[in-house]
Amino acid sequence: MYKRLSVKQLKPVVSVLLIATTVLVSACSGLENQHSSSTQKDWPIHGGDYTNQRLSPLTQINTQTVNMLSLAWSFKTGVSASFQATPIVQGGIMYVALPFNHVAALDAKTGKQIWRYEHTRKADWKMCCGPANRGVAVSDGKVFIGTVDARLIALDAKSGRKLWDIDVAEDTALTENTGLLSKADAKSKKEMYGGTGIGIAMAPVVYHGKVIVGVTGVGYGLHIDQPRIDAPLGAVVGVSGQYGRPGFLAAYDVDNGEKVWQFDTIPSQGWEGKFAETTSDGVSLNRDIAAEKENLKTHQDAWKFGGGSAWTTPAIDTKTNTLFFGTGNPSPQMNDVSRPGDNLYTVSLVALNTETGKIKWHYQQVPHDIWGYDVASPPVLFDYVKNGKKIAAVGQAGKTGWYYVNDRQTGALLSKSEAFVPQHNMFTKPTKEGTVLYPGILGGSNWSPSALDESSQTSYVAGIHAPIKYTLVEEPAKGNLPAIQYVSSEPTNDARWGVLSAINLSTGKMRWQVKTEQPLMGGLLVTRGGLVFMGEGNGYFKAYNSQTGQRVWQSKATAGVNAPPISYEVDGVQYVAVVAGGNAIFGFPAGDEILVYALH
């Protein structure tokens, strides 16, 4: 039997209900905004949160205390190979993707292994792009990883037990080989270590019950062994022919792996575009438009082999349910004989509806790319301030050496920074004598994630200066032998180095720059403690004052530190973590260590 309460008696009940409702609303809000960096102590997803800003709000480690930073613990993975992963930390557990797609779960406070998953690759699968993986996604009690053999796997977050394992794509692309090269070319006698194929390198992202991931390698080109162990990249060769296939980004149900939607980076209709003679801001691309349009008559099916890998973990605007990701170069790489037109949507920043995968807009940085200017560094969401006005924007550090800022709603280019690396002969075509230009296929900024401090309107970018020679090889048909036509890109003997840049987003000017001995490959972390953390191929892991660029701390690893750092807090202690395993393409020393630092 219910008892009627008086108004006086009801007041405390109402107060309790209001408090409970507030707590519930707050908790629900926390679930939706679990990746907000303002209160974040974990590092829950690849970019820190859905904006990809890689900004830690933690301040225990700062410009005054960083000199007391030392190694808290380390963990040897047992897999010595190119190590590019961003560790994920949730609830005191660190989840790390290892090369060849093994996964380790560690106590984030002590480094003690909790479980380990050993990945078994398909025996007959050709690995297109090396063993590196850029990370996992952790959500809904599961750990998700994309693999070099184009699978998406869900593991139980508590035990590492495999829950489901799906094939994301079949290996249908033809792969180039050195037998296609001229016998007079010394590269024809070299070993190949990569070629067009298909796999997954990016860290997935989970949103609204969907795990989203894209494929890579579909326009990779023929990679030849380095001329020496410390060389940054051997030759990359774009062979004329039907090599490659369309890339894609797709979403899968977190519970069972069923595909929800797929966006193909090469549309079957309209892929040729408008035959742009310049970039959107008027820089000439030196195209022969008349020849391309004539060539289109005999290459109507070029889209079937079009390339456009998805290298970057998307950023997501949770207010509009829009995701943003970058696409790779067209296929064949650097060789445009069989692919006239703009080659949409390659070398583009693309905005999709997160629920349907439908395109909202695209911005093509380099139409009809023949230099390997993939949109490789992850896009970053922020409010862009210009003349006192805030505009919802998306930024991206280009391989071209410019930092692009686009309107998040329309894709319109809002600004382009001054060059953060030297530029020479930009958009010049390959020649038989060889054309040297920079930045070339390495960047600019390569896949290294940038970091962004919205409060100061500053983007921090890891850059590369590496002159590249592009050479055209043509031989007419001889007897029963077909004609040979390809383009190769190779590093020159010129000086190469790296540069860490702090870019004023409001003006596009450099706030400061720091030159490094080697090209920078790996990524950055910025913190509210006034620090920027960055690793180098020589094993140094460094911290800089984010306002001045002054180096304030460094440590030395036995392998190249070529992965993005993170920061997290457990039991009131702030940690900074990074993996050290080098980078084979750059000849940086391989290793197998996870390094975690704290104040002592």
C-alpha positions as CSV (number, residue, x, y, z in Angstrom):
1,M,0.0,0.0,0.0
2,Y,1.4,3.4,-1.0
3,K,1.5,6.2,1.5
4,R,0.8,9.8,0.3
5,L,3.7,12.2,1.1
6,S,3.2,15.8,2.0
7,V,4.9,18.6,0.0
8,K,7.4,19.1,2.9
9,Q,8.1,15.4,2.9
10,L,8.5,15.4,-0.9
11,K,11.3,18.1,-1.0
12,P,14.2,15.9,0.1
13,V,13.0,13.1,-2.3
14,V,12.9,15.5,-5.2
15,S,16.3,16.8,-4.3
16,V,17.7,13.2,-4.3
17,L,16.0,12.5,-7.6
18,L,17.4,15.7,-9.1
19,I,20.9,14.8,-7.9
20,A,20.5,11.2,-9.2
21,T,19.2,12.6,-12.6
22,T,22.2,15.0,-12.8
23,V,24.6,12.1,-12.1
24,L,22.9,9.9,-14.7
25,V,22.9,12.7,-17.3
26,S,26.5,13.4,-16.5
27,A,27.4,9.7,-16.8
28,C,25.6,9.4,-20.1
29,S,27.3,12.5,-21.3
30,G,30.5,10.9,-20.2
31,L,29.8,7.9,-22.3
32,E,29.2,9.9,-25.4
33,N,32.1,12.2,-24.8
34,Q,34.4,9.7,-23.2
35,H,37.2,10.9,-25.5
36,S,37.1,14.5,-24.4
37,S,40.6,15.7,-23.5
38,S,39.5,18.3,-21.0
39,T,39.1,15.6,-18.2
40,Q,41.0,12.8,-19.7
41,K,43.5,10.8,-17.7
42,D,43.6,7.8,-20.0
43,W,44.7,7.8,-23.6
44,P,41.6,6.1,-24.9
45,I,41.9,6.2,-28.7
46,H,44.6,6.8,-31.3
47,G,44.5,10.6,-31.5
48,G,43.9,11.1,-27.8
49,D,40.2,11.9,-28.5
50,Y,38.0,12.1,-31.6
51,T,39.6,15.4,-32.7
52,N,43.1,13.8,-33.2
53,Q,44.7,16.8,-31.5
54,R,47.1,14.6,-29.4
55,L,46.9,17.2,-26.6
56,S,47.2,15.8,-23.1
57,P,45.6,17.9,-20.3
58,L,47.9,16.5,-17.7
59,T,50.3,19.0,-16.1
60,Q,52.3,17.1,-13.5
61,I,55.1,16.8,-16.0
62,N,55.8,20.4,-17.1
63,T,58.6,22.8,-18.0
64,Q,59.6,23.1,-14.4
65,T,59.6,19.4,-13.5
66,V,60.5,17.7,-16.8
67,N,64.2,17.6,-15.8
68,M,63.2,14.9,-13.2
69,L,61.7,12.7,-15.8
70,S,63.2,9.2,-15.9
71,L,62.3,5.6,-17.0
72,A,59.6,4.2,-14.9
73,W,59.4,0.8,-16.7
74,S,60.1,-0.8,-20.0
75,F,58.8,-3.9,-21.8
76,K,60.5,-6.0,-24.4
77,T,58.0,-7.3,-26.9
78,G,60.2,-9.9,-28.6
79,V,59.3,-8.6,-32.1
80,S,62.1,-6.5,-33.5
81,A,60.8,-4.7,-36.6
82,S,59.4,-1.3,-37.6
83,F,57.3,-0.3,-34.6
84,Q,54.8,2.5,-35.3
85,A,52.0,2.0,-32.7
86,T,50.3,4.5,-30.5
87,P,49.6,2.7,-27.2
88,I,46.1,2.9,-25.9
89,V,45.5,3.2,-22.1
90,Q,42.1,2.6,-20.6
91,G,41.3,1.8,-16.9
92,G,44.9,1.3,-16.0
93,I,45.6,-1.2,-18.9
94,M,47.9,-0.4,-21.8
95,Y,47.1,-2.1,-25.1
96,V,49.8,-2.1,-27.8
97,A,49.7,-3.3,-31.4
98,L,53.0,-5.0,-32.2
99,P,54.6,-5.5,-35.7
100,F,52.9,-8.4,-37.6
101,N,49.7,-7.7,-35.7
102,H,50.4,-9.3,-32.3
103,V,48.8,-7.5,-29.4
104,A,50.0,-7.1,-25.8
105,A,48.0,-5.9,-22.8
106,L,50.1,-4.5,-19.9
107,D,49.6,-3.1,-16.5
108,A,50.0,0.6,-17.3
109,K,51.6,1.3,-13.9
110,T,54.1,-1.5,-13.8
111,G,54.5,-2.9,-17.3
112,K,53.5,-6.4,-16.2
113,Q,52.0,-8.4,-19.1
114,I,48.4,-9.3,-18.6
115,W,47.8,-11.2,-21.8
116,R,49.2,-11.5,-25.3
117,Y,47.6,-12.3,-28.6
118,E,49.7,-13.9,-31.3
119,H,48.5,-13.3,-34.8
120,T,48.8,-16.0,-37.5
121,R,48.9,-14.6,-41.0
122,K,47.4,-16.3,-44.0
123,A,50.2,-18.4,-45.4
124,D,49.7,-17.4,-49.1
125,W,49.2,-13.6,-48.5
126,K,51.8,-11.3,-50.0
127,M,52.6,-8.5,-47.5
128,C,52.5,-5.3,-49.5
129,C,53.8,-2.6,-47.1
130,G,55.9,-4.1,-44.3
131,P,54.9,-5.5,-40.9
132,A,54.2,-2.2,-39.0
133,N,50.8,-1.5,-37.4
134,R,49.8,1.9,-36.0
135,G,47.6,0.8,-33.2
136,V,44.4,-0.8,-31.9
137,A,41.0,0.6,-30.9
138,V,39.5,-0.4,-27.5
139,S,35.8,-0.1,-26.9
140,D,32.7,-2.2,-25.8
141,G,35.0,-4.6,-23.9
142,K,36.9,-5.4,-27.1
143,V,40.2,-4.7,-28.7
144,F,40.1,-4.2,-32.4
145,I,43.1,-4.6,-34.8
146,G,43.4,-4.4,-38.6
147,T,46.1,-6.7,-40.0
148,V,48.7,-6.8,-42.8
149,D,46.6,-9.6,-44.4
150,A,43.5,-7.4,-44.6
151,R,41.6,-8.8,-41.7
152,L,39.7,-7.1,-38.9
153,I,39.9,-8.9,-35.6
154,A,38.1,-8.4,-32.3
155,L,39.7,-9.6,-29.0
156,D,38.3,-9.8,-25.6
157,A,39.8,-6.9,-23.7
158,K,40.1,-8.8,-20.4
159,S,41.7,-12.0,-21.8
160,G,42.9,-11.4,-25.3
161,R,40.7,-14.3,-26.6
162,K,39.6,-13.9,-30.2
163,L,35.9,-13.0,-30.5
164,W,35.6,-12.6,-34.2
165,D,37.9,-12.4,-37.3
166,I,36.7,-11.2,-40.7
167,D,38.2,-10.7,-44.1
168,V,38.0,-7.1,-45.0
169,A,39.2,-7.6,-48.6
170,E,40.5,-10.1,-51.1
171,D,44.0,-9.8,-52.6
172,T,43.0,-9.2,-56.2
173,A,45.5,-6.5,-57.2
174,L,48.4,-7.4,-59.5
175,T,51.8,-6.7,-58.0
176,E,54.7,-5.2,-59.9
177,N,58.1,-7.0,-60.1
178,T,61.6,-6.1,-61.1
179,G,61.3,-8.2,-64.3
180,L,59.2,-5.4,-65.7
181,L,62.1,-2.9,-65.6
182,S,64.6,-2.2,-68.3
183,K,67.5,-4.6,-68.3
184,A,69.8,-1.6,-68.6
185,D,68.5,-0.3,-65.3
186,A,70.5,-1.5,-62.3
187,K,67.3,-1.6,-60.3
188,S,66.1,-4.6,-62.3
189,K,68.8,-6.7,-60.5
190,K,67.8,-5.5,-57.0
191,E,65.5,-7.3,-54.6
192,M,62.0,-5.9,-54.1
193,Y,60.7,-5.5,-50.6
194,G,57.2,-4.2,-51.3
195,G,54.6,-3.8,-54.0
196,T,51.0,-3.0,-54.8
197,G,48.7,-5.2,-52.8
198,I,46.3,-4.8,-49.9
199,G,46.5,-4.8,-46.1
200,I,45.6,-2.6,-43.1
201,A,48.1,-0.3,-41.3
202,M,45.9,2.3,-39.6
203,A,44.6,2.1,-36.1
204,P,40.8,1.7,-36.2
205,V,38.4,4.0,-34.5
206,V,35.1,3.0,-32.8
207,Y,32.0,5.3,-33.0
208,H,28.3,4.6,-32.4
209,G,28.7,0.9,-32.3
210,K,30.8,0.7,-35.4
211,V,34.5,0.0,-35.8
212,I,35.9,2.0,-38.8
213,V,39.0,1.0,-40.7
214,G,40.6,1.5,-44.1
215,V,42.9,-0.5,-46.4
216,T,46.4,0.4,-47.6
217,G,48.8,-0.8,-50.3
218,V,46.4,-0.5,-53.3
219,G,48.7,2.0,-55.1
220,Y,52.0,1.2,-53.2
221,G,54.2,0.8,-56.3
222,L,57.3,-1.4,-56.6
223,H,59.7,-0.8,-53.7
224,I,63.3,-1.7,-54.3
225,D,65.9,-2.5,-51.5
226,Q,67.8,0.4,-50.1
227,P,71.2,1.1,-51.7
228,R,72.7,1.0,-48.1
229,I,71.4,0.2,-44.7
230,D,71.1,3.9,-43.5
231,A,69.4,5.2,-46.7
232,P,65.9,6.6,-46.4
233,L,64.0,4.5,-48.9
234,G,65.3,2.7,-51.9
235,A,63.7,3.3,-55.3
236,V,60.0,3.4,-55.6
237,V,58.9,2.5,-59.2
238,G,55.5,3.2,-60.8
239,V,55.0,0.7,-63.6
240,S,52.6,1.4,-66.4
241,G,49.7,-1.1,-66.4
242,Q,46.7,-2.4,-64.5
243,Y,48.3,-2.6,-61.0
244,G,46.2,-1.8,-58.0
245,R,42.5,-1.6,-57.2
246,P,40.3,1.0,-55.4
247,G,40.9,1.6,-51.8
248,F,38.1,2.0,-49.2
249,L,37.1,3.0,-45.7
250,A,34.5,0.8,-44.1
251,A,32.5,0.4,-40.9
252,Y,31.7,-2.9,-39.2
253,D,29.4,-3.8,-36.3
254,V,31.4,-4.0,-33.1
255,D,29.5,-7.1,-31.9
256,N,29.9,-9.4,-34.9
257,G,32.0,-7.7,-37.6
258,E,29.1,-7.4,-40.1
259,K,29.7,-4.6,-42.6
260,V,27.6,-1.6,-42.0
261,W,28.8,0.6,-44.9
262,Q,31.8,1.0,-47.3
263,F,33.1,4.1,-49.0
264,D,35.2,3.5,-52.1
265,T,38.0,6.0,-52.5
266,I,37.8,5.7,-56.3
267,P,34.2,6.3,-57.6
268,S,33.2,4.3,-60.7
269,Q,31.6,7.4,-62.1
270,G,33.2,10.9,-62.3
271,W,36.7,9.7,-61.2
272,E,38.3,11.7,-63.9
273,G,37.1,15.0,-62.3
274,K,37.3,18.4,-64.0
275,F,40.9,18.1,-65.3
276,A,42.2,20.8,-63.0
277,E,45.2,22.6,-64.3
278,T,46.2,24.0,-60.9
279,T,45.7,23.3,-57.2
280,S,42.7,24.9,-55.7
281,D,44.8,27.9,-54.7
282,G,46.3,28.4,-58.1
283,V,49.6,26.5,-58.2
284,S,50.3,25.1,-61.7
285,L,50.4,21.3,-61.9
286,N,52.1,21.3,-65.3
287,R,49.6,18.9,-66.8
288,D,49.0,18.2,-70.5
289,I,45.2,18.4,-70.3
290,A,44.7,17.8,-74.1
291,A,46.8,14.6,-74.0
292,E,45.0,13.4,-70.9
293,K,41.5,13.9,-72.5
294,E,42.6,12.0,-75.6
295,N,44.0,9.2,-73.4
296,L,40.7,9.0,-71.5
297,K,39.1,7.5,-74.7
298,T,41.1,4.3,-74.2
299,H,41.2,4.1,-70.4
300,Q,37.6,4.3,-69.4
301,D,38.2,1.5,-66.8
302,A,41.1,3.2,-65.0
303,W,39.0,3.6,-61.9
304,K,39.1,-0.2,-61.4
305,F,42.8,0.0,-60.6
306,G,42.7,3.5,-59.1
307,G,44.5,3.2,-55.7
308,G,43.7,5.7,-53.0
309,S,44.8,3.9,-49.8
310,A,43.4,5.0,-46.5
311,W,46.5,5.5,-44.3
312,T,45.1,7.7,-41.5
313,T,42.9,7.1,-38.5
314,P,39.8,9.4,-39.1
315,A,38.9,12.4,-36.9
316,I,35.2,12.6,-36.0
317,D,33.0,15.6,-35.4
318,T,30.6,14.2,-32.8
319,K,28.2,17.1,-33.2
320,T,27.6,16.5,-36.8
321,N,28.4,12.8,-37.1
322,T,31.1,13.6,-39.7
323,L,34.4,11.8,-40.1
324,F,37.4,13.1,-41.9
325,F,40.2,11.0,-43.4
326,G,43.0,11.3,-45.9
327,T,43.5,9.2,-49.1
328,G,46.7,8.0,-50.8
329,N,48.1,8.4,-54.2
330,P,46.5,7.1,-57.4
331,S,47.6,3.8,-59.0
332,P,49.9,3.2,-60.8
333,Q,52.1,5.2,-58.5
334,M,53.8,8.2,-60.2
335,N,53.0,6.8,-63.7
336,D,50.0,8.5,-65.3
337,V,49.9,6.9,-68.8
338,S,46.9,4.7,-67.9
339,R,45.0,7.1,-65.6
340,P,44.1,10.4,-67.2
341,G,42.0,12.9,-65.2
342,D,42.1,14.2,-61.6
343,N,41.9,10.6,-60.3
344,L,39.3,11.3,-57.6
345,Y,39.3,10.9,-54.7
346,T,43.0,10.3,-54.4
347,V,45.3,12.7,-52.4
348,S,42.2,14.2,-50.8
349,L,40.8,15.1,-47.5
350,V,37.3,13.4,-47.4
351,A,34.3,14.0,-45.2
352,L,31.8,11.2,-44.7
353,N,28.6,10.7,-42.7
354,T,29.6,8.4,-39.9
355,E,26.2,6.5,-39.9
356,T,25.9,5.9,-43.7
357,G,29.4,6.3,-45.2
358,K,28.0,8.8,-47.7
359,I,30.4,11.5,-48.9
360,K,29.7,15.1,-47.7
361,W,32.6,16.7,-49.5
362,H,36.2,16.2,-50.6
363,Y,39.2,18.5,-51.0
364,Q,41.9,17.3,-53.4
365,Q,45.2,18.7,-52.4
366,V,47.0,17.5,-55.6
367,P,44.8,16.5,-58.6
368,H,46.4,13.9,-60.9
369,D,49.3,13.3,-58.4
370,I,52.5,11.8,-60.0
371,W,54.8,12.5,-57.0
372,G,53.4,10.3,-54.2
373,Y,51.8,13.1,-52.2
374,D,49.4,11.0,-50.1
375,V,47.3,12.7,-47.5
376,A,49.1,10.6,-44.9
377,S,49.2,12.5,-41.6
378,P,45.9,12.3,-39.7
379,P,43.5,15.2,-40.0
380,V,42.9,17.3,-36.8
381,L,39.7,19.1,-35.7
382,F,39.7,22.5,-34.1
383,D,38.1,25.9,-34.0
384,Y,40.1,28.1,-36.3
385,V,40.3,31.7,-35.2
386,K,40.7,34.3,-38.0
387,N,40.1,38.0,-37.4
388,G,38.5,37.2,-34.1
389,K,36.0,34.8,-35.6
390,K,35.8,31.1,-34.8
391,I,35.2,28.6,-37.6
392,A,34.9,24.9,-37.2
393,A,37.9,23.6,-39.2
394,V,39.9,20.6,-40.0
395,G,43.7,20.8,-40.4
396,Q,46.2,18.5,-42.1
397,A,50.0,18.5,-42.4
398,G,50.7,17.8,-46.1
399,K,53.4,15.8,-47.7
400,T,53.7,18.9,-49.9
401,G,55.2,20.8,-47.0
402,W,52.1,23.1,-46.4
403,Y,49.7,22.9,-43.5
404,Y,46.1,23.0,-44.8
405,V,43.1,24.4,-42.9
406,N,39.7,23.5,-44.4
407,D,36.2,24.5,-43.5
408,R,34.7,21.5,-41.6
409,Q,31.2,22.0,-43.1
410,T,32.0,22.7,-46.7
411,G,35.6,21.6,-47.3
412,A,36.6,25.0,-48.6
413,L,40.3,25.9,-48.1
414,L,40.5,28.5,-45.4
415,S,44.3,28.9,-45.3
416,K,47.5,27.3,-46.2
417,S,50.6,27.9,-44.1
418,E,54.0,29.0,-45.4
419,A,56.2,26.0,-46.2
420,F,57.4,24.2,-43.1
421,V,60.2,22.5,-45.1
422,P,62.2,23.7,-48.2
423,Q,60.4,23.5,-51.5
424,H,62.1,23.2,-55.0
425,N,60.7,22.3,-58.4
426,M,57.3,21.6,-56.9
427,F,55.0,19.7,-59.4
428,T,57.7,19.3,-62.0
429,K,57.3,16.3,-64.2
430,P,59.9,13.4,-64.2
431,T,62.4,13.5,-67.1
432,K,64.7,10.9,-68.7
433,E,67.7,12.8,-67.2
434,G,66.1,12.8,-63.8
435,T,64.3,15.7,-62.1
436,V,65.2,16.6,-58.5
437,L,62.5,18.1,-56.4
438,Y,61.5,18.5,-52.7
439,P,59.6,17.7,-50.8
440,G,59.0,14.5,-52.7
441,I,57.5,11.1,-52.0
442,L,58.7,11.1,-48.4
443,G,57.2,14.6,-47.6
444,G,56.8,17.2,-46.2
445,S,55.1,15.5,-43.3
446,N,54.7,11.8,-43.8
447,W,52.3,9.6,-41.8
448,S,53.6,11.2,-38.5
449,P,50.6,12.5,-36.6
450,S,50.8,16.2,-35.8
451,A,49.7,17.7,-32.5
452,L,47.6,20.8,-31.9
453,D,47.0,23.3,-29.1
454,E,43.7,25.1,-29.9
455,S,44.1,27.6,-27.1
456,S,47.2,29.1,-28.7
457,Q,46.2,28.3,-32.3
458,T,49.4,26.3,-32.8
459,S,50.0,23.1,-34.8
460,Y,53.2,21.1,-34.1
461,V,54.4,19.2,-37.2
462,A,57.2,16.6,-37.7
463,G,58.8,17.4,-41.1
464,I,61.2,15.8,-43.6
465,H,63.7,17.4,-45.9
466,A,64.8,14.7,-48.4
467,P,65.5,15.7,-52.1
468,I,64.1,13.1,-54.5
469,K,65.0,12.4,-58.1
470,Y,62.2,11.4,-60.4
471,T,63.3,9.6,-63.6
472,L,61.3,8.6,-66.6
473,V,62.3,5.4,-68.4
474,E,60.9,4.6,-71.9
475,E,61.9,1.9,-74.3
476,P,60.1,1.1,-77.5
477,A,58.8,-2.4,-78.3
478,K,61.5,-4.7,-79.7
479,G,60.5,-7.8,-81.6
480,N,58.2,-9.8,-79.4
481,L,59.1,-7.7,-76.4
482,P,56.5,-5.0,-75.4
483,A,57.4,-1.3,-74.8
484,I,58.6,-0.4,-71.4
485,Q,57.5,2.7,-69.6
486,Y,57.9,3.5,-65.9
487,V,58.8,6.3,-63.4
488,S,61.2,5.8,-60.5
489,S,61.8,8.0,-57.5
490,E,65.1,7.8,-55.5
491,P,66.7,9.8,-52.8
492,T,69.7,11.8,-53.9
493,N,73.1,12.2,-52.2
494,D,72.1,15.7,-51.0
495,A,71.8,16.5,-47.3
496,R,68.6,15.4,-45.7
497,W,67.3,16.3,-42.2
498,G,64.2,16.8,-40.1
499,V,62.4,19.9,-38.8
500,L,60.0,20.3,-35.9
501,S,57.7,23.2,-36.6
502,A,55.3,25.2,-34.4
503,I,52.9,26.8,-36.9
504,N,50.7,29.8,-36.0
505,L,47.4,28.7,-37.5
506,S,45.9,32.2,-37.5
507,T,48.7,33.6,-39.6
508,G,50.2,30.5,-41.3
509,K,53.6,31.7,-40.1
510,M,56.2,29.7,-38.2
511,R,56.3,30.5,-34.4
512,W,59.6,28.5,-34.2
513,Q,61.4,25.6,-35.9
514,V,64.0,23.1,-34.6
515,K,66.2,21.3,-37.2
516,T,67.2,17.7,-36.5
517,E,70.0,15.5,-37.8
518,Q,67.6,13.0,-39.4
519,P,64.2,13.2,-41.2
520,L,61.4,13.1,-38.6
521,M,59.2,10.0,-38.7
522,G,56.9,9.0,-35.9
523,G,54.7,11.8,-34.5
524,L,54.2,14.2,-31.7
525,L,52.5,14.8,-28.3
526,V,51.7,18.2,-26.8
527,T,50.7,18.7,-23.2
528,R,49.1,21.4,-21.0
529,G,52.4,21.3,-19.1
530,G,53.9,23.3,-21.9
531,L,55.8,20.5,-23.5
532,V,56.1,18.9,-27.0
533,F,57.5,15.3,-27.0
534,M,59.1,13.8,-30.1
535,G,61.3,10.8,-31.0
536,E,64.0,10.5,-33.6
537,G,65.5,7.7,-35.6
538,N,68.8,7.9,-33.8
539,G,67.1,6.7,-30.6
540,Y,66.7,10.1,-28.9
541,F,63.4,10.9,-27.2
542,K,63.1,14.6,-26.5
543,A,60.9,17.2,-24.9
544,Y,60.7,20.8,-26.0
545,N,59.2,23.9,-24.5
546,S,56.0,24.3,-26.6
547,Q,56.2,28.1,-26.5
548,T,59.9,28.6,-27.4
549,G,61.1,25.4,-29.0
550,Q,63.9,25.1,-26.5
551,R,64.9,21.5,-25.7
552,V,64.4,20.8,-22.0
553,W,64.9,17.1,-21.7
554,Q,66.1,14.0,-23.6
555,S,66.6,10.3,-23.2
556,K,68.3,7.7,-25.4
557,A,66.9,4.4,-26.6
558,T,68.7,1.5,-28.3
559,A,66.4,1.7,-31.3
560,G,64.8,4.4,-33.4
561,V,61.9,6.2,-31.6
562,N,59.6,6.4,-34.7
563,A,56.2,6.3,-33.2
564,P,53.8,8.8,-31.6
565,P,54.2,9.4,-27.8
566,I,51.2,9.5,-25.4
567,S,50.6,10.6,-21.8
568,Y,48.3,9.2,-19.2
569,E,47.7,9.1,-15.4
570,V,47.4,6.2,-13.0
571,D,46.9,6.6,-9.2
572,G,47.9,10.2,-9.4
573,V,51.1,9.7,-11.3
574,Q,51.5,11.1,-14.9
575,Y,53.4,8.9,-17.4
576,V,54.7,9.5,-20.9
577,A,55.0,6.4,-23.1
578,V,56.4,5.7,-26.5
579,V,57.5,2.6,-28.5
580,A,61.0,2.2,-29.8
581,G,61.4,-0.1,-32.8
582,G,62.9,2.0,-35.6
583,N,61.7,2.3,-39.2
584,A,63.0,0.0,-42.0
585,I,62.2,2.4,-44.9
586,F,64.4,5.1,-43.3
587,G,67.1,2.6,-42.1
588,F,66.5,3.6,-38.5
589,P,67.6,0.8,-36.1
590,A,65.0,-1.8,-35.3
591,G,64.0,-2.7,-31.8
592,D,61.2,-4.1,-29.7
593,E,60.8,-1.9,-26.6
594,I,57.9,0.0,-24.9
595,L,59.3,2.9,-22.9
596,V,57.4,4.6,-20.1
597,Y,58.6,7.6,-18.1
598,A,57.5,9.3,-14.9
599,L,59.0,11.9,-12.5
600,H,61.4,10.5,-9.9
